Amino acid sequence: MDDNQMIKKKSPKQRFLLVIGILFFAVYLFLGLAVIFWKKLPLNMDYKYRIAFGVLLIVYAFIRFLRLLKSEPTQE
């Protein structure tokens, strides 16, 4: 098989959606870490609830990222 046929190109729409997906993964990951470690964050929660909420956001970020990787249709 030719090397050019093995490399599958993405359309501009697919590339844009990939970049947006990676951006939102980073946003949710940063938000989860900020909720856990940023002491002066103006949330009126107990510390254990802040940790639970932060972990929930981080897990959600990874779930979104895995779904993004699995649902990558490529052009032939």
Short mmCIF file of the C-alpha atoms (twelve columns), coordinates in Angstrom:
data_MODEL
# 
_entry.id   MODEL 
# 
loop_
_atom_site.group_PDB 
_atom_site.id 
_atom_site.type_symbol 
_atom_site.label_atom_id 
_atom_site.label_alt_id 
_atom_site.label_comp_id 
_atom_site.label_asym_id 
_atom_site.label_seq_id 
_atom_site.Cartn_x 
_atom_site.Cartn_y 
_atom_site.Cartn_z 
_atom_site.pdbx_PDB_model_num 
ATOM 1  C CA . MET A 1  0.000   0.000  0.000  1 
ATOM 2  C CA . ASP A 2  1.256   3.485  -0.816 1 
ATOM 3  C CA . ASP A 3  2.261   5.804  2.041  1 
ATOM 4  C CA . ASN A 4  -0.033  8.537  0.733  1 
ATOM 5  C CA . GLN A 5  -3.044  6.241  0.988  1 
ATOM 6  C CA . MET A 6  -2.265  5.357  4.612  1 
ATOM 7  C CA . ILE A 7  -2.292  9.005  5.725  1 
ATOM 8  C CA . LYS A 8  -5.886  10.109 6.088  1 
ATOM 9  C CA . LYS A 9  -6.585  13.821 5.847  1 
ATOM 10 C CA . LYS A 10 -9.156  15.650 7.931  1 
ATOM 11 C CA . SER A 11 -11.488 18.247 6.566  1 
ATOM 12 C CA . PRO A 12 -11.251 21.801 7.964  1 
ATOM 13 C CA . LYS A 13 -14.494 21.197 9.877  1 
ATOM 14 C CA . GLN A 14 -13.064 18.081 11.545 1 
ATOM 15 C CA . ARG A 15 -9.837  19.904 12.423 1 
ATOM 16 C CA . PHE A 16 -11.811 22.806 13.908 1 
ATOM 17 C CA . LEU A 17 -13.953 20.458 15.997 1 
ATOM 18 C CA . LEU A 18 -10.832 18.644 17.181 1 
ATOM 19 C CA . VAL A 19 -9.242  21.926 18.294 1 
ATOM 20 C CA . ILE A 20 -12.443 23.006 20.067 1 
ATOM 21 C CA . GLY A 21 -12.674 19.606 21.775 1 
ATOM 22 C CA . ILE A 22 -9.082  19.836 23.003 1 
ATOM 23 C CA . LEU A 23 -9.686  23.418 24.169 1 
ATOM 24 C CA . PHE A 24 -12.729 22.398 26.215 1 
ATOM 25 C CA . PHE A 25 -10.816 19.446 27.660 1 
ATOM 26 C CA . ALA A 26 -8.180  21.909 28.871 1 
ATOM 27 C CA . VAL A 27 -10.836 24.298 30.225 1 
ATOM 28 C CA . TYR A 28 -12.603 21.593 32.255 1 
ATOM 29 C CA . LEU A 29 -9.289  20.219 33.505 1 
ATOM 30 C CA . PHE A 30 -8.096  23.674 34.596 1 
ATOM 31 C CA . LEU A 31 -11.448 24.456 36.211 1 
ATOM 32 C CA . GLY A 32 -11.382 21.206 38.183 1 
ATOM 33 C CA . LEU A 33 -7.827  21.859 39.375 1 
ATOM 34 C CA . ALA A 34 -8.699  25.461 40.240 1 
ATOM 35 C CA . VAL A 35 -11.682 24.382 42.342 1 
ATOM 36 C CA . ILE A 36 -9.487  21.937 44.251 1 
ATOM 37 C CA . PHE A 37 -6.316  23.962 44.776 1 
ATOM 38 C CA . TRP A 38 -7.281  27.652 44.597 1 
ATOM 39 C CA . LYS A 39 -7.928  28.540 48.225 1 
ATOM 40 C CA . LYS A 40 -9.419  31.997 47.611 1 
ATOM 41 C CA . LEU A 41 -11.872 30.859 44.967 1 
ATOM 42 C CA . PRO A 42 -15.190 32.445 45.947 1 
ATOM 43 C CA . LEU A 43 -17.183 29.260 46.401 1 
ATOM 44 C CA . ASN A 44 -19.145 28.842 49.585 1 
ATOM 45 C CA . MET A 45 -18.501 25.106 49.934 1 
ATOM 46 C CA . ASP A 46 -16.852 22.888 52.476 1 
ATOM 47 C CA . TYR A 47 -13.433 21.661 51.434 1 
ATOM 48 C CA . LYS A 48 -14.591 18.060 50.943 1 
ATOM 49 C CA . TYR A 49 -17.330 19.203 48.544 1 
ATOM 50 C CA . ARG A 50 -14.843 21.345 46.641 1 
ATOM 51 C CA . ILE A 51 -12.589 18.326 46.194 1 
ATOM 52 C CA . ALA A 52 -15.538 16.188 45.068 1 
ATOM 53 C CA . PHE A 53 -16.671 18.865 42.589 1 
ATOM 54 C CA . GLY A 54 -13.130 19.321 41.262 1 
ATOM 55 C CA . VAL A 55 -12.645 15.580 40.799 1 
ATOM 56 C CA . LEU A 56 -16.011 15.390 39.046 1 
ATOM 57 C CA . LEU A 57 -14.938 18.123 36.619 1 
ATOM 58 C CA . ILE A 58 -11.611 16.381 35.939 1 
ATOM 59 C CA . VAL A 59 -13.313 13.035 35.304 1 
ATOM 60 C CA . TYR A 60 -15.796 14.754 32.989 1 
ATOM 61 C CA . ALA A 61 -12.904 16.346 31.089 1 
ATOM 62 C CA . PHE A 62 -11.286 12.962 30.522 1 
ATOM 63 C CA . ILE A 63 -14.592 11.405 29.454 1 
ATOM 64 C CA . ARG A 64 -15.050 14.170 26.878 1 
ATOM 65 C CA . PHE A 65 -11.487 13.679 25.670 1 
ATOM 66 C CA . LEU A 66 -11.929 9.923  25.276 1 
ATOM 67 C CA . ARG A 67 -15.177 10.415 23.375 1 
ATOM 68 C CA . LEU A 68 -13.399 12.907 21.141 1 
ATOM 69 C CA . LEU A 69 -10.671 10.390 20.345 1 
ATOM 70 C CA . LYS A 70 -13.149 7.576  19.679 1 
ATOM 71 C CA . SER A 71 -15.444 9.575  17.412 1 
ATOM 72 C CA . GLU A 72 -12.776 10.797 14.987 1 
ATOM 73 C CA . PRO A 73 -14.131 9.997  11.540 1 
ATOM 74 C CA . THR A 74 -11.506 10.358 8.835  1 
ATOM 75 C CA . GLN A 75 -11.859 10.959 5.145  1 
ATOM 76 C CA . GLU A 76 -10.764 8.269  2.748  1 
# 
